């Protein structure tokens, strides 16, 4: 699996010959101004929840690339009304796609769509196939539900967790989350984009190291492979 970071909570994961994009918020993000969105062509777009900083580029990218949107019922239906291919999931449910299996799992946050429509309940995704397994937590607080992931899904090779605090868990709670999900390799997201969520990178890495975990903080546009 190859992972490319596009800023905030947006990642492209290339696996099983498919490109899977998560939570595209690129063109409004000044920190990602060097990213050419026209060169991003995912087969699938997975959306954790409806907030603008997670869906801003879904329609523009997805319609051009012919991507399928996968999200909860409300978000998937909202993009379906815009003429986009979509597959609705809801909490605890999973389905099989060309890239592998995707399971929609619980998150504690809020959700509404940019026009004020109901965004349903927020979630995260656990994805697995013959190349490995990973978890994109979306925006969430630390929750005991994370302990269910090792009991209901394959062992995780890596996880993408929010660490910026204020709107989500901070890095201290995210380090505990890494223990709950029994995953040693964590890629941080949802940090530094806005003033509210700027973090001390060294302190964040140290918090994970103290628990025997590795925190990876990618630069925007940087690739990482497992």
Secondary structure, 3 states (H helix, E strand, C coil): CEEEECCCCCEEEEECCEEEEECCCCCCCHHHCCCCHHHCCCCEEECCCCCHHHHCCHHHHHHHHCCEEEEEHHHHHHHHCCCCEEEEECCCCEEEECCEEEEEEECCCCCECCCCCECCCCEEEEEEECCEEEEECCCCCCCHHHHHHHHHCCCCCEEEEECECCCCCEHHHHHHHHHHCCCCEEEEECCCCCHHHCCCHHHHHHHHHCCCCEEECCCCCCEEEC
